[in-house]
């Protein structure tokens, strides 16, 4: 059963730009023993914004979520919810007082309680509670499911019950801790799209913790990429993908490959020749190449451009295909092409680059 939601105008989604942040974390520090797991982290979520906290295992993203929720106490720094200090020097509000909703990885539904009683858990008794439960279930497309038991529902429906329970108290911020990881691949894409629509229709501020780059890129208004306990870059999905702040971000978000080069202002010299640079490049650099930025052509005999690589392998996916090529100068690269083109393993091809390239200082 699909949730029924109303589209949200773009103008409404952008109204939080100049408002008091729904969530502000400043200088958060948390250690386990002598090891800093969160190390001077800054994070902002505007009203109605969907923020993805993205990073590899061990970067501190789940600990950050627990600090915001009140399950852990920071050793330094502050947390504000709707402009109100909830954690900081001399302040540590209990989780239930922070106006924070939580959707856990395993849903954390009570198996012995009905759907309605799960959603009502923690709400004050009375007719208002019944109205809130009904409204929350209707919002997630489960109106009329209140008397069912969790084991009678599909994984996607259980996920929406967990979301309804988080929405029912009308929180300022909802935290989602890798909520789609227990779903199979086919269901995952559909459920996360539904969840995104539900949160947008509610105008709800949300922070999603995930290690899945595709999930973050497709769902978030803004992505905060974490590394070594802090946010390395916070920007829109397109910015993070096309203009990563560091080589580490480039390598983690999407498929990136690098060639050594020498920068000369707006040009860089590398194994693919002289390429235009996005920005400025000086001295020894690493040239970032996304597979979709590479173009492969089969030169006609005796006509330019000359072949500079050989195709080693081809992986066909239907909607596109990936070619692995070895340049005549030695490096191996991956190129993502459309489903047609007539290029096969063993073919000699000319490899070129679409548009300007991004560079990073080369590390010795």
C-alpha positions as CSV (number, residue, x, y, z in Angstrom):
1,X,0.0,0.0,0.0
2,X,1.5,3.4,-1.0
3,X,1.3,6.5,1.1
4,X,-0.9,9.3,-0.4
5,X,0.9,12.6,0.0
6,X,0.5,16.1,-1.5
7,X,3.3,17.7,-3.5
8,X,5.2,20.5,-1.7
9,X,5.9,23.7,-3.7
10,X,9.5,24.5,-4.1
11,X,9.0,27.9,-2.5
12,X,7.6,26.3,0.7
13,X,10.6,23.9,0.9
14,X,13.0,26.8,0.8
15,X,11.4,28.9,3.5
16,X,13.8,27.9,6.3
17,X,16.8,29.7,4.7
18,X,16.8,32.8,6.9
19,X,14.9,31.3,9.9
20,X,16.3,30.1,13.3
21,X,17.9,26.7,12.6
22,X,15.7,23.7,13.6
23,X,18.9,22.1,14.8
24,X,22.4,23.5,15.5
25,X,25.4,21.6,16.8
26,X,28.5,23.5,17.5
27,X,31.9,22.2,18.5
28,X,30.6,18.8,19.6
29,X,33.2,16.5,21.2
30,X,32.7,12.9,22.4
31,X,35.4,10.5,23.4
32,X,35.3,6.8,24.2
33,X,38.4,6.3,26.4
34,X,41.2,8.4,24.8
35,X,39.7,8.1,21.3
36,X,37.7,11.1,20.0
37,X,34.8,9.7,18.1
38,X,33.2,13.1,17.5
39,X,35.8,15.8,17.3
40,X,34.7,19.5,17.1
41,X,31.6,18.8,14.9
42,X,29.5,21.6,13.5
43,X,26.1,20.8,11.9
44,X,23.0,22.9,11.0
45,X,19.6,21.8,9.8
46,X,17.2,24.5,8.7
47,X,13.4,24.2,9.2
48,X,11.9,21.8,6.7
49,X,15.3,20.7,5.5
50,X,16.3,17.0,4.9
51,X,20.0,16.6,5.8
52,X,21.9,13.4,5.3
53,X,24.9,12.8,7.6
54,X,27.0,10.6,5.3
55,X,30.2,8.8,6.1
56,X,32.1,5.5,6.3
57,X,31.8,3.2,9.3
58,X,33.6,4.6,12.3
59,X,33.4,8.2,11.3
60,X,31.2,9.2,14.2
61,X,27.9,9.7,12.5
62,X,25.8,7.4,14.7
63,X,27.4,8.8,17.9
64,X,26.5,12.3,16.6
65,X,22.9,11.2,16.2
66,X,22.9,9.8,19.8
67,X,24.3,13.1,21.1
68,X,21.5,15.0,19.4
69,X,18.9,12.6,20.7
70,X,20.2,12.8,24.2
71,X,21.3,9.2,24.5
72,X,24.9,10.4,25.0
73,X,26.2,13.5,26.6
74,X,28.9,15.7,24.8
75,X,32.1,16.5,26.6
76,X,32.2,19.8,24.8
77,X,30.1,21.9,22.5
78,X,26.4,22.7,22.3
79,X,23.2,21.4,20.8
80,X,20.2,23.7,20.1
81,X,16.8,22.6,18.9
82,X,14.6,25.4,17.5
83,X,17.0,27.9,19.1
84,X,16.7,26.4,22.5
85,X,19.8,25.0,24.2
86,X,19.3,21.3,25.1
87,X,22.9,20.2,25.7
88,X,26.0,22.1,26.6
89,X,27.9,23.4,29.6
90,X,25.6,22.8,32.6
91,X,22.8,21.7,30.4
92,X,21.6,18.1,29.5
93,X,17.9,17.8,28.8
94,X,16.4,14.4,28.9
95,X,15.7,12.8,25.5
96,X,11.9,13.1,25.9
97,X,12.1,16.8,26.5
98,X,14.1,17.7,23.4
99,X,11.3,17.6,20.8
100,X,13.3,15.0,18.9
101,X,11.7,12.1,17.0
102,X,13.7,9.0,16.3
103,X,13.4,6.3,13.7
104,X,15.7,3.4,14.5
105,X,17.4,1.0,12.1
106,X,15.4,-2.0,13.3
107,X,12.1,0.1,13.7
108,X,12.0,-0.8,17.5
109,X,8.3,-1.5,17.4
110,X,6.7,-3.3,20.4
111,X,5.7,-6.7,19.1
112,X,3.0,-7.1,21.7
113,X,1.3,-3.7,21.0
114,X,-1.0,-2.9,18.1
115,X,0.0,-0.4,15.5
116,X,-2.1,2.3,17.1
117,X,-0.7,1.7,20.6
118,X,2.9,1.7,19.1
119,X,2.2,5.1,17.6
120,X,0.6,6.3,20.9
121,X,3.5,5.3,23.0
122,X,4.8,8.2,25.0
123,X,1.8,10.5,24.2
124,X,-0.3,11.9,27.0
125,X,-3.7,10.1,27.4
126,X,-6.9,11.6,26.2
127,X,-8.9,12.4,23.1
128,X,-6.0,14.5,21.7
129,X,-3.8,11.4,21.8
130,X,-6.3,9.4,19.7
131,X,-6.5,12.3,17.2
132,X,-2.7,12.5,16.9
133,X,-2.4,8.8,16.4
134,X,-5.1,8.8,13.7
135,X,-3.5,11.9,12.0
136,X,0.0,10.3,12.1
137,X,-1.2,7.0,10.6
138,X,-3.2,8.9,7.9
139,X,-0.1,11.0,7.1
140,X,2.0,7.8,6.4
141,X,-0.8,6.1,4.4
142,X,-1.8,3.6,7.1
143,X,-5.2,5.0,8.1
144,X,-7.3,2.0,9.4
145,X,-4.3,0.0,10.4
146,X,-4.4,0.9,14.1
147,X,-5.7,-2.4,15.3
148,X,-3.2,-4.6,13.4
149,X,-0.1,-6.1,15.0
150,X,3.4,-5.4,13.7
151,X,3.9,-9.0,12.6
152,X,0.9,-8.6,10.3
153,X,2.7,-5.8,8.3
154,X,5.3,-5.9,5.6
155,X,8.8,-4.4,6.2
156,X,7.8,-1.2,4.4
157,X,4.6,-0.8,6.4
158,X,6.5,-1.4,9.7
159,X,8.9,1.3,8.6
160,X,6.0,3.7,8.1
161,X,4.6,2.8,11.5
162,X,7.9,3.8,13.0
163,X,7.8,7.0,11.1
164,X,4.2,7.7,12.3
165,X,5.3,7.1,15.9
166,X,8.1,9.7,15.4
167,X,5.8,12.2,13.8
168,X,2.9,11.9,16.4
169,X,4.5,14.1,19.1
170,X,5.1,16.8,16.5
171,X,8.8,17.0,17.0
172,X,11.1,19.9,15.9
173,X,13.5,17.4,14.3
174,X,13.3,13.7,13.3
175,X,16.4,11.6,13.3
176,X,16.7,8.5,11.1
177,X,19.4,6.0,11.9
178,X,20.0,4.0,8.7
179,X,16.3,3.2,8.5
180,X,16.3,1.4,5.2
181,X,19.2,-1.0,5.7
182,X,16.9,-3.9,6.8
183,X,14.8,-3.7,3.6
184,X,15.6,-5.7,0.5
185,X,17.0,-3.8,-2.5
186,X,13.7,-3.8,-4.5
187,X,11.7,-2.5,-1.5
188,X,14.3,0.0,-0.3
189,X,14.1,2.5,-3.1
190,X,10.3,2.6,-3.0
191,X,10.1,3.0,0.8
192,X,12.8,5.7,1.0
193,X,11.0,7.7,-1.7
194,X,7.7,7.4,0.3
195,X,9.4,8.4,3.5
196,X,10.9,11.4,1.7
197,X,7.5,12.5,0.4
198,X,5.9,12.1,3.8
199,X,8.5,14.2,5.5
200,X,8.3,16.9,2.8
201,X,4.5,17.0,2.9
202,X,4.7,17.5,6.7
203,X,7.4,20.2,6.4
204,X,9.4,18.2,8.8
205,X,13.1,18.8,9.5
206,X,15.0,15.5,9.3
207,X,18.5,14.3,9.7
208,X,19.4,10.9,8.1
209,X,22.4,8.9,9.1
210,X,23.7,6.7,6.2
211,X,26.8,5.2,4.6
212,X,24.9,4.8,1.3
213,X,26.0,7.5,-1.1
214,X,23.1,6.8,-3.5
215,X,20.7,7.2,-0.7
216,X,22.1,10.5,0.5
217,X,22.4,11.9,-3.1
218,X,18.8,11.0,-4.0
219,X,17.1,12.0,-0.7
220,X,18.8,14.9,0.9
221,X,18.4,18.7,0.4
222,X,21.9,18.9,1.8
223,X,24.6,16.4,2.6
224,X,27.0,16.7,5.5
225,X,30.0,14.4,4.7
226,X,31.8,13.2,7.9
227,X,35.4,12.2,8.3
228,X,37.4,11.6,11.5
229,X,34.6,12.8,13.8
230,X,33.8,16.1,12.0
231,X,31.9,17.5,9.0
232,X,34.3,17.8,6.1
233,X,31.8,19.3,3.7
234,X,28.2,20.3,3.9
235,X,26.5,21.3,0.7
236,X,23.7,20.3,-1.8
237,X,24.0,16.9,-3.5
238,X,25.2,18.4,-6.8
239,X,27.9,20.4,-5.1
240,X,29.2,17.5,-3.1
241,X,29.3,15.3,-6.2
242,X,30.7,17.7,-8.7
243,X,32.8,19.9,-6.5
244,X,33.9,17.8,-3.5
245,X,36.0,19.8,-0.9
246,X,38.7,17.1,-0.6
247,X,40.1,14.1,-2.5
248,X,38.7,11.9,0.3
249,X,35.2,13.3,-0.2
250,X,35.5,12.8,-3.9
251,X,36.6,9.2,-3.5
252,X,33.8,8.4,-1.0
253,X,30.9,10.1,-2.8
254,X,30.3,8.4,-6.1
255,X,32.8,6.8,-8.3
256,X,36.0,8.8,-8.7
257,X,39.4,8.0,-10.2
258,X,42.5,10.1,-10.3
259,X,45.4,10.8,-12.6
260,X,48.6,12.6,-11.6
261,X,49.1,15.9,-13.4
262,X,50.9,19.3,-13.4
263,X,48.7,22.4,-13.0
264,X,49.3,25.5,-14.9
265,X,46.6,27.9,-13.8
266,X,43.5,27.1,-15.8
267,X,45.1,24.1,-17.5
268,X,46.5,20.8,-16.3
269,X,48.8,18.4,-18.1
270,X,48.2,14.7,-17.5
271,X,48.1,11.3,-19.3
272,X,45.0,12.5,-21.3
273,X,46.8,15.6,-22.6
274,X,46.1,19.2,-21.7
275,X,42.7,19.6,-20.0
276,X,40.8,22.7,-18.8
277,X,40.5,23.1,-15.0
278,X,37.5,24.0,-13.0
279,X,39.0,26.7,-10.8
280,X,42.8,26.9,-10.5
281,X,45.6,24.3,-10.5
282,X,49.2,24.9,-9.7
283,X,52.1,22.4,-9.5
284,X,51.7,18.7,-8.8
285,X,48.0,17.8,-8.6
286,X,45.6,14.8,-8.7
287,X,43.0,15.1,-11.5
288,X,39.6,13.8,-10.6
289,X,37.7,11.9,-13.4
290,X,34.2,10.6,-12.9
291,X,33.4,7.7,-15.3
292,X,30.5,9.6,-16.9
293,X,32.9,12.5,-17.8
294,X,35.0,10.3,-20.1
295,X,34.2,10.0,-23.8
296,X,35.3,7.0,-25.9
297,X,35.4,7.1,-29.7
298,X,36.6,4.7,-32.3
299,X,38.9,6.6,-34.6
300,X,38.8,5.9,-38.4
301,X,42.1,4.7,-39.8
302,X,44.4,7.5,-40.6
303,X,42.2,10.3,-39.3
304,X,42.5,12.2,-36.0
305,X,42.0,11.8,-33.2
306,X,44.4,8.9,-32.8
307,X,43.6,6.0,-30.5
308,X,45.2,6.3,-27.1
309,X,43.8,3.3,-25.2
310,X,42.5,-0.2,-25.5
311,X,39.2,-1.5,-24.1
312,X,39.9,-4.3,-21.5
313,X,36.4,-5.1,-20.3
314,X,32.7,-4.2,-20.6
315,X,29.9,-4.4,-18.0
316,X,26.4,-4.0,-19.5
317,X,23.6,-2.9,-17.2
318,X,20.8,-2.2,-19.7
319,X,20.4,1.5,-19.1
320,X,24.1,2.1,-19.4
321,X,27.4,0.3,-19.5
322,X,30.9,0.6,-18.0
323,X,34.0,0.2,-20.1
324,X,37.4,-0.5,-18.5
325,X,40.2,0.9,-20.7
326,X,44.0,1.0,-20.4
327,X,45.7,4.1,-21.6
328,X,48.8,3.6,-23.8
329,X,50.7,5.4,-21.1
330,X,49.7,2.8,-18.5
331,X,46.9,3.9,-16.3
332,X,43.5,2.1,-16.2
333,X,40.3,4.1,-16.2
334,X,36.5,3.4,-16.2
335,X,34.1,5.1,-18.5
336,X,30.3,5.1,-18.2
337,X,28.5,5.2,-21.5
338,X,25.0,4.9,-22.8
339,X,23.6,1.4,-23.8
340,X,24.6,1.8,-27.4
341,X,27.9,2.6,-29.2
342,X,29.3,-0.6,-30.7
343,X,32.5,-0.6,-28.6
344,X,33.7,-4.0,-27.4
345,X,36.7,-5.4,-25.4
346,X,39.8,-5.4,-27.5
347,X,38.9,-2.2,-29.5
348,X,41.3,0.6,-29.8
349,X,39.6,3.9,-28.7
350,X,40.4,7.5,-28.1
351,X,39.7,8.6,-24.6
352,X,38.8,12.3,-24.0
353,X,37.1,14.3,-21.2
354,X,33.9,16.3,-21.3
355,X,34.2,19.7,-19.7
356,X,36.6,21.0,-17.1
357,X,38.3,18.8,-14.5
358,X,38.6,19.2,-10.7
359,X,42.1,18.9,-9.2
360,X,43.5,18.4,-5.7
361,X,47.0,19.0,-4.5
362,X,49.1,15.9,-4.9
363,X,50.2,14.3,-1.6
364,X,53.8,13.1,-1.4
